[in-house]
């Protein structure tokens, strides 16, 4: 029997513990305190407890800390998959970009014996797409090529995949073929797929909605720079949120996070189409 626990704070921890005691398989939909506790499970769980398996250990991170969206204000818009949980050894970090991927990855997360944090970008809940009705899972650490191209690689996570797709459409109108790589999980990271794509196109831009400073874009860019250095015709570029509290104003917000137009302009410049 599989059980979903939807809770926050101490209640979430209590229900998760009760679920573990019962031996049932499940996952926790959490905000706030349960996410902080998950960091400790990932950091110390295996090293302290050895082969002990906690059944309720796939946490769906929803709500305030999982996206930057229109007019939510600085208190309610932030993407934390990089600086907070990506730095925690032992955690698997999942960032789906499509409905199909979300289904396959959440099933894999529930069935995994290790702690998994499943980040859901709240701005993507309105996004629709085909979802197979048959049973399937998507393995962690396997990137997906969302669009094939020859001139430049756009590596995009979560909601940035849709931004990359829009930018790629604009680039196609000026004769630039962009390849879009969606890592789907940032831990583990499919490094080989990133390097192979960059070797083919010789240029790369990394997109993530989280802060650019010390974030996901830095890790991915370093992987590409190390693995494809002798194949690159230009520096690997990064695009993330500016190092400021995200403004309430939609106009100002567009200046702080990557947009289709900003990605288009940077890609055009890297490809020499000024």
C-alpha angles and dihedrals in degrees: 000000000000120000132191117209115203111191148116137221121353093347090061092051092048095049091045091053092048089051090051092051091051092056093231124143116242152124137239125233102208149174130185118346099025089058091053090050090050089061090059092048090053095044099047109010103093097033092052102032100034112197094000110129122207108208097205101058109116105097121192106210106210138160130025104007098047107071149018110235142166115299099340094129130226094294094057107035123072139116112222105172091106115037097033108034104015087066093056116096115226099030125113111216117207123189111175120195102187138040091246092053092045092058095046094044097046090053090051090048094053092050096045118106092216130072112275128188111203109199115206116193104221091211089064098058090094092052114108130198144147116293120188113237093213125089116275143143131201116225119235118249096032115117123210127223103226093181132009120228144156110210107052139004121229111195107195134175130208113322091004088073089073090048089051092049091052091048091048090055090054092046091053089060090063095043099263116133112209125195116209120208120190111195090197088196123043091193110065094028123202094229095170094058091051094049094045092053093047091049089054098047099029091216133073142183121189118210128194130154092223123092113294093221111091091342144127093287091060093053095047093044091052091052091053094044092051097043101038102028097126092047098052122104093187139021117279107257127212130208122188140129117311118254093260136091106275109257124237092226112091090215093055092040091061088059093056102048132048115274132187091255094049092049090046092052094048093047091047090053094048089051093051095248098133 
